[in-house]
Amino acid sequence: MTDNTDRFRRIELMLGKEACQRLRDSFVMVVGLGAVGSYAVEGLARAGIGRIRVVDFDVVAPSNINRQLYALESTIGRPKAEVAAERIGDINPGCRVEALREFVDAETAAGYLADPPDLVIDCIDSVNPKVQLLTVMRTANVPIISCLGAALRTDPTLIRIGPMEDAHGCPLGSRVRKFLRRRGVPLDFPCVYSQEPLPNPLPVAPPCADASEARTVDRGLQRNTLGSLPTITGIFGLTAANLAIRMCIGETNVESNG
């Protein structure tokens, strides 16, 4: 087994021993392990985060292979949370990993506060679960980073970090803001979003048959399928992970680039 000193030596050379210790002491939860979430987890694991909780109720489907890190011919039909936990262990055996295969709603989101993480990365792509998670975490003052819509985007130079209240040009963000305002939830938490305009009308397709058939947890609604590039979704996830790393090591001047 590779020694952890060697495993994270290049990070220590850049950030210093104290920062690396802070990463080892950090507990980060990633909710939603699809195209964006899988890359967010990858960044955290390879940075040496000491404890990671991964949450997703779905299983790997063939239609995931174009963009999701955990989607391989060998993993089709397996729970994404289980595959994620195995990969984290392969990257850093010293990481404490908790894999939860469950759907996020008000009850499950509140349950995460029984053992609260230091930071949450929200990579959910459904409005209602996303709003439930953001409401619970923001109300409890748990730091959270939210990833908005990456589908249909092609220009990585238009990906931005900024407060939710300023993340304009994203239909998902607009809907989430509307529901959060109704609940009185502050919109000052950071999110990753794209300023790239979407085509009008949106090119959509019916839900993929393999995704609905592979889903063994009877939760959530079938949604129309939007195209996405592995490059853009990956950059979204790694951008969120990079921001999380900076927050975990105590950088307080994480500025918006929106």
Backbone as CSV, one residue per row, in Angstrom:
resi,resn,N_x,N_y,N_z,CA_x,CA_y,CA_z,C_x,C_y,C_z
1,MET,0.849,-1.195,0.000,0.000,0.000,0.000,0.886,1.247,0.000
2,THR,0.498,2.242,-0.807,1.253,3.482,-0.868,1.127,4.245,0.435
3,ASP,2.251,4.753,0.945,2.229,5.522,2.174,1.511,6.851,1.946
4,ASN,0.693,7.267,2.936,-0.058,8.511,2.783,0.836,9.728,2.664
5,THR,2.054,9.644,3.215,3.001,10.746,3.074,3.311,10.978,1.610
6,ASP,3.511,9.888,0.863,3.762,10.003,-0.573,2.481,10.339,-1.331
7,ARG,1.375,9.786,-0.869,0.103,9.934,-1.569,-0.297,11.405,-1.727
8,PHE,-0.065,12.203,-0.682,-0.509,13.588,-0.711,0.655,14.585,-0.617
9,ARG,1.862,14.116,-0.967,3.050,14.962,-0.826,2.967,16.218,-1.679
10,ARG,2.466,16.089,-2.894,2.420,17.252,-3.787,1.420,18.302,-3.290
11,ILE,0.363,17.851,-2.628,-0.586,18.803,-2.044,0.074,19.519,-0.869
12,GLU,0.812,18.761,-0.061,1.495,19.368,1.081,2.530,20.385,0.630
13,LEU,3.242,20.081,-0.462,4.229,21.017,-0.985,3.583,22.333,-1.391
14,MET,2.356,22.268,-1.849,1.671,23.468,-2.313,0.955,24.204,-1.186
15,LEU,0.245,23.453,-0.344,-0.595,24.087,0.670,0.046,24.158,2.053
16,GLY,0.999,23.270,2.313,1.639,23.236,3.623,1.047,22.166,4.523
17,LYS,1.794,21.806,5.570,1.384,20.723,6.473,0.114,21.063,7.234
18,GLU,-0.003,22.294,7.697,-1.179,22.656,8.481,-2.454,22.541,7.651
19,ALA,-2.411,22.991,6.405,-3.577,22.903,5.539,-3.934,21.451,5.254
20,CYS,-2.924,20.619,5.039,-3.190,19.204,4.782,-3.814,18.533,5.999
21,GLN,-3.383,18.933,7.187,-4.002,18.391,8.394,-5.464,18.805,8.490
22,ARG,-5.755,20.024,8.095,-7.147,20.480,8.099,-7.993,19.657,7.122
23,LEU,-7.418,19.317,5.989,-8.147,18.467,5.036,-8.406,17.090,5.636
24,ARG,-7.400,16.536,6.309,-7.576,15.222,6.949,-8.637,15.267,8.047
25,ASP,-8.773,16.423,8.691,-9.737,16.563,9.781,-11.133,16.936,9.296
26,SER,-11.289,17.169,7.995,-12.561,17.660,7.464,-13.524,16.524,7.132
27,PHE,-14.800,16.820,7.290,-15.889,15.889,6.988,-16.800,16.566,5.966
28,VAL,-16.800,16.048,4.746,-17.578,16.642,3.651,-18.609,15.637,3.152
29,MET,-19.805,16.118,2.911,-20.872,15.282,2.360,-21.193,15.744,0.945
30,VAL,-21.282,14.792,0.022,-21.679,15.084,-1.353,-22.994,14.365,-1.614
31,VAL,-23.993,15.130,-2.034,-25.320,14.582,-2.283,-25.615,14.658,-3.777
32,GLY,-25.848,13.494,-4.376,-26.040,13.405,-5.819,-24.739,12.989,-6.476
33,LEU,-24.686,11.744,-6.975,-23.429,11.177,-7.477,-23.482,10.934,-8.975
34,GLY,-24.085,11.867,-9.684,-24.157,11.753,-11.137,-22.963,12.385,-11.816
35,ALA,-23.218,13.058,-12.918,-22.141,13.597,-13.738,-21.303,14.625,-12.988
36,VAL,-21.945,15.497,-12.223,-21.234,16.525,-11.473,-20.707,15.975,-10.144
37,GLY,-21.574,15.284,-9.414,-21.208,14.797,-8.091,-20.062,13.818,-8.078
38,SER,-19.993,12.963,-9.096,-18.919,11.969,-9.122,-17.550,12.644,-9.213
39,TYR,-17.466,13.724,-9.981,-16.185,14.439,-10.094,-15.895,15.271,-8.844
40,ALA,-16.936,15.772,-8.199,-16.721,16.483,-6.940,-16.104,15.549,-5.899
41,VAL,-16.643,14.334,-5.802,-16.104,13.347,-4.863,-14.665,13.010,-5.223
42,GLU,-14.390,12.874,-6.494,-13.027,12.542,-6.939,-12.023,13.571,-6.451
43,GLY,-12.369,14.854,-6.620,-11.478,15.917,-6.179,-11.235,15.890,-4.685
44,LEU,-12.283,15.625,-3.922,-12.145,15.568,-2.464,-11.273,14.399,-2.031
45,ALA,-11.519,13.238,-2.620,-10.764,12.042,-2.244,-9.284,12.209,-2.545
46,ARG,-8.973,12.755,-3.699,-7.572,12.913,-4.095,-6.882,14.064,-3.367
47,ALA,-7.660,14.925,-2.717,-7.077,16.002,-1.910,-6.799,15.552,-0.483
48,GLY,-7.273,14.359,-0.109,-6.991,13.845,1.220,-8.013,14.216,2.272
49,ILE,-9.236,14.556,1.852,-10.286,14.808,2.837,-10.438,13.557,3.709
50,GLY,-10.477,13.740,5.030,-10.410,12.600,5.946,-11.691,11.823,6.115
51,ARG,-12.829,12.463,5.860,-14.103,11.765,6.008,-15.072,12.269,4.941
52,ILE,-15.679,11.359,4.217,-16.594,11.711,3.135,-17.868,10.885,3.267
53,ARG,-18.988,11.558,3.217,-20.294,10.884,3.156,-20.868,11.106,1.759
54,VAL,-21.245,10.024,1.089,-21.819,10.131,-0.250,-23.269,9.642,-0.209
55,VAL,-24.151,10.374,-0.903,-25.582,10.082,-0.852,-26.154,10.060,-2.260
56,ASP,-26.807,8.961,-2.617,-27.530,8.863,-3.894,-28.415,7.630,-3.836
57,PHE,-29.625,7.726,-4.345,-30.541,6.581,-4.270,-30.526,5.742,-5.532
58,ASP,-29.848,6.204,-6.579,-29.955,5.570,-7.893,-28.859,4.535,-8.129
59,VAL,-29.020,3.796,-9.236,-28.019,2.821,-9.664,-27.434,3.265,-11.001
60,VAL,-26.301,2.710,-11.353,-25.633,3.036,-12.613,-26.421,2.451,-13.779
61,ALA,-26.655,3.277,-14.796,-27.364,2.846,-16.000,-26.479,3.054,-17.219
62,PRO,-26.718,2.326,-18.307,-25.903,2.503,-19.521,-25.874,3.941,-20.027
63,SER,-26.983,4.671,-19.867,-27.037,6.051,-20.356,-26.158,6.995,-19.544
64,ASN,-25.619,6.527,-18.410,-24.732,7.347,-17.583,-23.287,7.348,-18.087
65,ILE,-22.943,6.409,-18.955,-21.530,6.176,-19.284,-20.890,7.370,-19.978
66,ASN,-21.666,8.182,-20.682,-21.062,9.303,-21.403,-20.522,10.392,-20.489
67,ARG,-20.914,10.397,-19.204,-20.565,11.560,-18.395,-20.282,11.281,-16.923
68,GLN,-20.646,10.125,-16.394,-20.503,9.881,-14.964,-19.279,9.024,-14.664
69,LEU,-18.487,9.466,-13.720,-17.220,8.806,-13.411,-17.408,7.366,-12.968
70,TYR,-18.510,7.074,-12.284,-18.723,5.729,-11.759,-19.368,4.791,-12.774
71,ALA,-19.761,5.300,-13.921,-20.485,4.496,-14.904,-19.510,3.781,-15.841
72,LEU,-19.432,2.474,-15.680,-18.588,1.619,-16.498,-19.401,0.387,-16.888
73,GLU,-18.928,-0.336,-17.866,-19.611,-1.572,-18.232,-19.680,-2.514,-17.028
74,SER,-18.658,-2.473,-16.193,-18.585,-3.382,-15.041,-19.439,-2.940,-13.861
75,THR,-19.958,-1.695,-13.878,-20.721,-1.208,-12.725,-22.214,-1.026,-13.015
76,ILE,-22.654,-1.319,-14.228,-24.065,-1.128,-14.576,-24.951,-1.945,-13.620
77,GLY,-25.962,-1.284,-13.087,-26.893,-1.929,-12.173,-26.511,-1.836,-10.711
78,ARG,-25.305,-1.353,-10.419,-24.878,-1.243,-9.023,-25.229,0.129,-8.455
79,PRO,-25.488,0.215,-7.143,-25.784,1.508,-6.528,-24.597,2.462,-6.670
80,LYS,-24.889,3.696,-7.062,-23.824,4.676,-7.252,-23.082,4.955,-5.943
81,ALA,-23.799,4.994,-4.835,-23.146,5.264,-3.553,-22.136,4.179,-3.205
82,GLU,-22.487,2.943,-3.522,-21.589,1.815,-3.240,-20.338,1.886,-4.102
83,VAL,-20.518,2.191,-5.382,-19.374,2.308,-6.296,-18.487,3.473,-5.880
84,ALA,-19.107,4.584,-5.489,-18.339,5.751,-5.050,-17.492,5.425,-3.827
85,ALA,-18.074,4.734,-2.861,-17.339,4.390,-1.642,-16.134,3.514,-1.950
86,GLU,-16.305,2.558,-2.848,-15.188,1.688,-3.220,-14.062,2.488,-3.878
87,ARG,-14.436,3.426,-4.741,-13.410,4.210,-5.438,-12.660,5.120,-4.461
88,ILE,-13.395,5.735,-3.538,-12.734,6.568,-2.534,-11.724,5.733,-1.735
89,GLY,-12.133,4.526,-1.351,-11.233,3.648,-0.608,-10.009,3.257,-1.395
90,ASP,-10.166,3.118,-2.699,-9.038,2.788,-3.566,-8.064,3.954,-3.681
91,ILE,-8.609,5.169,-3.679,-7.773,6.367,-3.775,-7.074,6.647,-2.450
92,ASN,-7.835,6.587,-1.364,-7.294,6.901,-0.043,-7.876,5.947,0.989
93,PRO,-7.203,4.824,1.252,-7.713,3.853,2.232,-7.887,4.434,3.627
94,GLY,-7.233,5.551,3.914,-7.350,6.156,5.225,-8.596,7.002,5.398
95,CYS,-9.316,7.228,4.326,-10.518,8.057,4.400,-11.662,7.276,5.035
96,ARG,-12.381,7.884,5.937,-13.588,7.291,6.516,-14.746,7.590,5.575
97,VAL,-15.333,6.557,5.020,-16.369,6.725,4.004,-17.696,6.193,4.508
98,GLU,-18.738,6.963,4.291,-20.092,6.546,4.616,-20.926,6.653,3.346
99,ALA,-21.481,5.539,2.894,-22.284,5.516,1.678,-23.748,5.314,2.035
100,LEU,-24.596,6.258,1.636,-26.015,6.184,1.924,-26.797,6.098,0.621
101,ARG,-27.493,4.991,0.459,-28.345,4.851,-0.714,-29.765,5.239,-0.316
102,GLU,-30.070,6.531,-0.475,-31.384,7.006,-0.083,-31.759,8.253,-0.864
103,PHE,-33.058,8.489,-0.942,-33.612,9.655,-1.622,-33.656,10.814,-0.645
104,VAL,-33.307,12.003,-1.110,-33.292,13.171,-0.236,-34.670,13.815,-0.201
105,ASP,-35.211,13.915,1.005,-36.423,14.674,1.246,-36.245,15.389,2.581
106,ALA,-37.310,16.002,3.085,-37.176,16.774,4.319,-36.710,15.900,5.482
107,GLU,-37.206,14.673,5.532,-36.864,13.788,6.649,-35.421,13.311,6.582
108,THR,-34.996,12.828,5.417,-33.618,12.335,5.315,-32.620,13.479,5.445
109,ALA,-32.947,14.639,4.869,-32.034,15.785,4.979,-31.845,16.191,6.434
110,ALA,-32.928,16.220,7.184,-32.822,16.564,8.610,-32.014,15.515,9.363
111,GLY,-32.108,14.255,8.928,-31.362,13.187,9.585,-29.859,13.344,9.473
112,TYR,-29.383,14.019,8.428,-27.940,14.213,8.269,-27.379,15.104,9.373
113,LEU,-28.246,15.877,10.025,-27.787,16.788,11.075,-27.500,16.070,12.386
114,ALA,-27.905,14.796,12.493,-27.579,14.028,13.701,-26.068,13.850,13.822
115,ASP,-25.403,13.806,12.690,-23.936,13.745,12.629,-23.528,14.698,11.517
116,PRO,-23.568,15.998,11.776,-23.452,16.981,10.693,-22.059,17.072,10.097
117,PRO,-21.982,17.193,8.781,-20.686,17.396,8.138,-20.201,18.826,8.338
118,ASP,-18.935,19.037,8.058,-18.387,20.393,8.096,-18.830,21.198,6.886
119,LEU,-19.128,20.496,5.796,-19.453,21.149,4.535,-20.252,20.178,3.672
120,VAL,-21.210,20.712,2.922,-22.013,19.903,2.005,-21.827,20.417,0.592
121,ILE,-21.694,19.494,-0.363,-21.735,19.849,-1.780,-23.009,19.252,-2.355
122,ASP,-23.894,20.115,-2.811,-25.177,19.714,-3.379,-25.031,19.561,-4.886
123,CYS,-25.166,18.321,-5.361,-25.095,18.037,-6.796,-26.392,17.396,-7.284
124,ILE,-27.490,17.685,-6.618,-28.792,17.138,-6.999,-29.308,17.888,-8.223
125,ASP,-29.909,17.161,-9.153,-30.431,17.824,-10.348,-31.955,17.865,-10.397
126,SER,-32.628,17.489,-9.314,-34.086,17.582,-9.212,-34.450,18.717,-8.260
127,VAL,-35.440,19.505,-8.626,-35.734,20.728,-7.881,-36.161,20.446,-6.440
128,ASN,-37.166,19.601,-6.230,-37.698,19.417,-4.881,-36.670,18.883,-3.889
129,PRO,-35.948,17.782,-4.201,-34.920,17.322,-3.263,-33.830,18.365,-3.029
130,LYS,-33.488,19.103,-4.080,-32.452,20.133,-3.949,-32.901,21.212,-2.969
131,VAL,-34.139,21.660,-3.111,-34.672,22.683,-2.219,-34.750,22.169,-0.787
132,GLN,-35.154,20.912,-0.612,-35.235,20.341,0.735,-33.864,20.336,1.401
133,LEU,-32.844,19.872,0.670,-31.492,19.807,1.233,-30.971,21.198,1.569
134,LEU,-31.108,22.131,0.629,-30.603,23.485,0.844,-31.311,24.147,2.022
135,THR,-32.606,23.937,2.142,-33.367,24.534,3.246,-32.869,24.024,4.595
136,VAL,-32.719,22.712,4.704,-32.290,22.127,5.975,-30.880,22.579,6.345
137,MET,-29.967,22.507,5.395,-28.571,22.839,5.697,-28.382,24.325,5.952
138,ARG,-29.028,25.151,5.142,-28.857,26.591,5.323,-29.490,27.050,6.639
139,THR,-30.642,26.468,6.996,-31.307,26.820,8.252,-30.454,26.424,9.447
140,ALA,-29.737,25.300,9.316,-28.871,24.822,10.395,-27.472,25.434,10.350
141,ASN,-27.247,26.348,9.421,-25.955,27.031,9.271,-24.810,26.084,8.941
142,VAL,-25.127,24.977,8.247,-24.081,24.101,7.734,-23.608,24.665,6.399
143,PRO,-22.327,24.946,6.239,-21.840,25.486,4.963,-22.194,24.560,3.799
144,ILE,-22.633,25.147,2.696,-23.051,24.347,1.556,-22.650,25.033,0.254
145,ILE,-22.266,24.209,-0.713,-21.983,24.658,-2.080,-22.994,23.965,-2.976
146,SER,-23.694,24.717,-3.794,-24.712,24.126,-4.658,-24.275,24.196,-6.119
147,CYS,-24.416,23.080,-6.823,-24.109,23.039,-8.254,-25.413,23.144,-9.039
148,LEU,-25.466,24.085,-9.969,-26.656,24.298,-10.776,-26.524,23.575,-12.112
149,GLY,-27.288,23.990,-13.110,-27.396,23.214,-14.341,-26.164,23.237,-15.230
150,ALA,-25.655,22.049,-15.560,-24.516,21.906,-16.476,-24.951,21.386,-17.843
151,ALA,-26.161,20.876,-17.954,-26.634,20.302,-19.215,-26.746,21.380,-20.298
152,LEU,-26.494,20.969,-21.537,-26.627,21.798,-22.734,-25.570,22.894,-22.837
153,ARG,-24.618,22.913,-21.925,-23.543,23.902,-22.001,-22.329,23.303,-22.712
154,THR,-21.591,24.149,-23.422,-20.414,23.683,-24.165,-19.176,24.537,-23.913
155,ASP,-19.326,25.684,-23.253,-18.216,26.622,-23.088,-17.739,26.633,-21.639
156,PRO,-16.596,26.014,-21.349,-16.110,25.960,-19.962,-15.687,27.320,-19.420
157,THR,-15.398,28.284,-20.309,-14.953,29.598,-19.836,-16.087,30.420,-19.234
158,LEU,-17.330,29.948,-19.375,-18.468,30.677,-18.824,-18.981,30.067,-17.520
159,ILE,-18.241,29.107,-16.960,-18.587,28.531,-15.658,-18.118,29.488,-14.558
160,ARG,-18.981,29.744,-13.610,-18.722,30.746,-12.585,-18.986,30.206,-11.188
161,ILE,-18.402,30.891,-10.190,-18.718,30.679,-8.775,-19.296,31.982,-8.252
162,GLY,-20.392,31.898,-7.532,-20.983,33.102,-6.961,-22.132,32.749,-6.053
163,PRO,-22.662,33.716,-5.304,-23.792,33.451,-4.417,-25.039,33.077,-5.214
164,MET,-25.877,32.247,-4.643,-27.080,31.791,-5.318,-27.930,32.964,-5.809
165,GLU,-27.975,34.032,-5.050,-28.816,35.160,-5.425,-28.342,35.830,-6.711
166,ASP,-27.081,35.617,-7.103,-26.546,36.257,-8.306,-26.366,35.298,-9.479
167,ALA,-26.776,34.049,-9.315,-26.541,33.029,-10.353,-27.649,33.079,-11.399
168,HIS,-27.592,34.078,-12.255,-28.635,34.269,-13.251,-28.302,33.541,-14.548
169,GLY,-29.324,33.301,-15.364,-29.133,32.622,-16.639,-29.246,31.118,-16.558
170,CYS,-29.647,30.590,-15.387,-29.775,29.145,-15.199,-31.216,28.836,-14.790
171,PRO,-31.991,28.139,-15.631,-33.384,27.819,-15.280,-33.513,27.047,-13.968
172,LEU,-32.599,26.100,-13.723,-32.648,25.354,-12.466,-32.450,26.299,-11.293
173,GLY,-31.475,27.192,-11.410,-31.228,28.147,-10.340,-32.412,29.058,-10.095
174,SER,-33.080,29.476,-11.158,-34.245,30.357,-11.010,-35.360,29.670,-10.235
175,ARG,-35.606,28.408,-10.553,-36.664,27.675,-9.848,-36.296,27.429,-8.392
176,VAL,-35.043,27.083,-8.156,-34.600,26.838,-6.776,-34.704,28.116,-5.948
177,ARG,-34.281,29.245,-6.512,-34.369,30.517,-5.788,-35.808,30.852,-5.422
178,LYS,-36.724,30.618,-6.361,-38.135,30.928,-6.111,-38.649,30.168,-4.897
179,PHE,-38.348,28.868,-4.825,-38.836,28.057,-3.708,-38.126,28.414,-2.402
180,LEU,-36.834,28.726,-2.481,-36.109,29.096,-1.261,-36.610,30.424,-0.704
181,ARG,-36.907,31.369,-1.584,-37.445,32.653,-1.113,-38.775,32.459,-0.394
182,ARG,-39.614,31.581,-0.922,-40.900,31.309,-0.271,-40.708,30.773,1.134
183,ARG,-39.603,30.062,1.350,-39.318,29.470,2.659,-38.504,30.408,3.546
184,GLY,-38.133,31.557,3.017,-37.347,32.502,3.789,-35.897,32.103,3.958
185,VAL,-35.377,31.295,3.046,-33.994,30.823,3.134,-33.058,31.842,2.487
186,PRO,-32.036,32.318,3.187,-31.080,33.263,2.597,-30.389,32.661,1.367
187,LEU,-30.111,33.501,0.385,-29.528,33.042,-0.872,-28.068,33.464,-1.001
188,ASP,-27.373,33.552,0.124,-26.002,34.048,0.129,-24.952,32.949,0.072
189,PHE,-25.370,31.688,-0.081,-24.396,30.591,-0.116,-23.837,30.443,-1.539
190,PRO,-22.615,29.899,-1.678,-21.987,29.826,-2.998,-22.556,28.717,-3.868
191,CYS,-22.524,28.955,-5.156,-22.934,27.926,-6.105,-22.035,27.983,-7.331
192,VAL,-22.052,26.890,-8.073,-21.325,26.779,-9.338,-22.378,26.776,-10.441
193,TYR,-22.220,27.665,-11.410,-23.222,27.780,-12.457,-22.564,28.236,-13.761
194,SER,-23.326,28.250,-14.833,-22.818,28.696,-16.129,-23.599,29.911,-16.595
195,GLN,-22.888,30.872,-17.182,-23.512,32.043,-17.774,-23.852,31.832,-19.244
196,GLU,-23.569,30.636,-19.736,-23.816,30.372,-21.157,-25.311,30.307,-21.433
197,PRO,-25.806,31.093,-22.406,-27.239,31.051,-22.721,-27.644,29.675,-23.251
198,LEU,-28.851,29.257,-22.887,-29.370,27.981,-23.373,-30.110,28.175,-24.686
199,PRO,-30.121,27.146,-25.532,-30.877,27.245,-26.784,-32.372,27.354,-26.513
200,ASN,-33.069,28.003,-27.429,-34.515,28.161,-27.302,-35.183,27.812,-28.639
201,PRO,-36.004,26.752,-28.660,-36.449,25.934,-27.534,-35.372,24.930,-27.113
202,LEU,-35.546,24.392,-25.907,-34.591,23.416,-25.411,-34.715,22.104,-26.173
203,PRO,-33.590,21.533,-26.604,-33.634,20.219,-27.255,-33.739,19.114,-26.203
204,VAL,-34.922,18.575,-26.034,-35.134,17.559,-25.012,-35.581,16.266,-25.656
205,ALA,-35.392,15.172,-24.941,-35.829,13.847,-25.373,-36.582,13.204,-24.213
206,PRO,-37.395,12.182,-24.482,-38.097,11.491,-23.384,-37.093,10.864,-22.430
207,PRO,-37.516,10.546,-21.207,-36.626,9.894,-20.245,-36.055,8.605,-20.811
208,CYS,-34.796,8.312,-20.470,-34.148,7.097,-20.951,-34.772,5.872,-20.299
209,ALA,-35.066,4.877,-21.108,-35.697,3.660,-20.578,-34.783,2.948,-19.598
210,ASP,-33.482,2.918,-19.875,-32.595,2.152,-18.996,-32.500,2.783,-17.616
211,ALA,-32.581,4.110,-17.536,-32.490,4.766,-16.231,-33.700,4.424,-15.371
212,SER,-34.884,4.428,-15.970,-36.077,4.150,-15.178,-36.177,2.674,-14.820
213,GLU,-35.724,1.798,-15.709,-35.794,0.375,-15.425,-34.766,-0.041,-14.388
214,ALA,-33.596,0.595,-14.417,-32.541,0.230,-13.467,-32.830,0.766,-12.074
215,ARG,-33.659,1.835,-11.984,-33.939,2.441,-10.700,-34.751,1.479,-9.840
216,THR,-34.215,1.083,-8.724,-34.894,0.116,-7.863,-35.508,0.760,-6.636
217,VAL,-35.232,2.050,-6.444,-35.867,2.786,-5.362,-36.969,3.610,-5.991
218,ASP,-38.201,3.375,-5.574,-39.352,3.985,-6.230,-39.573,5.405,-5.720
219,ARG,-38.654,6.286,-6.063,-38.771,7.680,-5.671,-38.380,8.551,-6.844
220,GLY,-38.883,9.746,-6.857,-38.515,10.695,-7.891,-39.400,10.560,-9.112
221,LEU,-39.410,11.618,-9.951,-40.217,11.642,-11.155,-39.346,11.468,-12.378
222,GLN,-39.898,10.811,-13.397,-39.190,10.752,-14.665,-39.142,12.157,-15.260
223,ARG,-38.002,12.509,-15.804,-37.841,13.824,-16.394,-37.339,13.695,-17.814
224,ASN,-37.606,14.737,-18.620,-37.071,14.733,-19.966,-35.548,14.727,-19.911
225,THR,-34.931,14.156,-20.936,-33.482,14.020,-20.983,-32.862,15.210,-21.699
226,LEU,-31.878,15.828,-21.069,-31.116,16.919,-21.671,-29.719,16.427,-21.991
227,GLY,-29.194,16.840,-23.122,-27.841,16.445,-23.491,-26.801,17.116,-22.615
228,SER,-25.667,16.454,-22.436,-24.583,17.045,-21.653,-23.252,16.483,-22.097
229,LEU,-22.211,17.284,-21.911,-20.851,16.876,-22.255,-20.111,16.436,-20.992
230,PRO,-19.296,15.392,-21.083,-18.531,14.958,-19.910,-17.543,16.013,-19.441
231,THR,-17.054,16.816,-20.363,-16.082,17.847,-19.998,-16.710,18.919,-19.110
232,ILE,-17.889,19.406,-19.486,-18.522,20.488,-18.736,-18.991,20.004,-17.367
233,THR,-19.649,18.848,-17.326,-20.119,18.340,-16.034,-18.942,18.050,-15.109
234,GLY,-17.863,17.535,-15.673,-16.677,17.273,-14.869,-16.077,18.549,-14.299
235,ILE,-16.036,19.603,-15.107,-15.496,20.883,-14.635,-16.375,21.455,-13.533
236,PHE,-17.694,21.325,-13.664,-18.597,21.762,-12.603,-18.235,21.074,-11.286
237,GLY,-18.111,19.748,-11.334,-17.836,18.996,-10.116,-16.490,19.321,-9.518
238,LEU,-15.462,19.435,-10.354,-14.122,19.741,-9.850,-14.035,21.175,-9.335
239,THR,-14.793,22.083,-9.953,-14.835,23.461,-9.457,-15.431,23.498,-8.053
240,ALA,-16.508,22.737,-7.848,-17.114,22.664,-6.515,-16.143,22.055,-5.511
241,ALA,-15.447,21.001,-5.914,-14.474,20.367,-5.019,-13.339,21.321,-4.680
242,ASN,-12.887,22.082,-5.653,-11.801,23.030,-5.416,-12.224,24.101,-4.407
243,LEU,-13.451,24.609,-4.567,-13.968,25.579,-3.614,-14.083,24.964,-2.224
244,ALA,-14.545,23.709,-2.154,-14.661,23.022,-0.867,-13.298,22.869,-0.200
245,ILE,-12.292,22.519,-0.964,-10.938,22.377,-0.421,-10.465,23.694,0.183
246,ARG,-10.678,24.771,-0.535,-10.254,26.084,-0.048,-11.001,26.474,1.222
247,MET,-12.282,26.132,1.283,-13.059,26.430,2.487,-12.595,25.576,3.663
248,CYS,-12.272,24.319,3.390,-11.837,23.414,4.460,-10.509,23.833,5.074
249,ILE,-9.637,24.436,4.288,-8.341,24.835,4.833,-8.395,26.225,5.460
250,GLY,-9.582,26.823,5.465,-9.768,28.063,6.196,-9.646,29.333,5.403
251,GLU,-9.664,29.239,4.076,-9.645,30.460,3.277,-10.989,31.157,3.431
252,THR,-10.965,32.365,3.892,-12.220,33.112,4.102,-12.482,34.113,3.005
253,ASN,-11.507,34.286,2.104,-11.667,35.275,1.033,-11.948,34.584,-0.300
254,VAL,-12.830,33.566,-0.256,-13.227,32.881,-1.476,-14.203,33.785,-2.202
255,GLU,-13.729,34.457,-3.234,-14.529,35.488,-3.885,-15.319,34.917,-5.060
256,SER,-16.394,35.651,-5.378,-17.176,35.321,-6.560,-16.380,35.659,-7.811
257,ASN,-16.520,34.844,-8.852,-15.942,35.208,-10.146,-17.060,35.391,-11.171
258,GLY,-18.274,35.641,-10.656,-19.415,35.839,-11.539,-19.497,37.247,-12.075
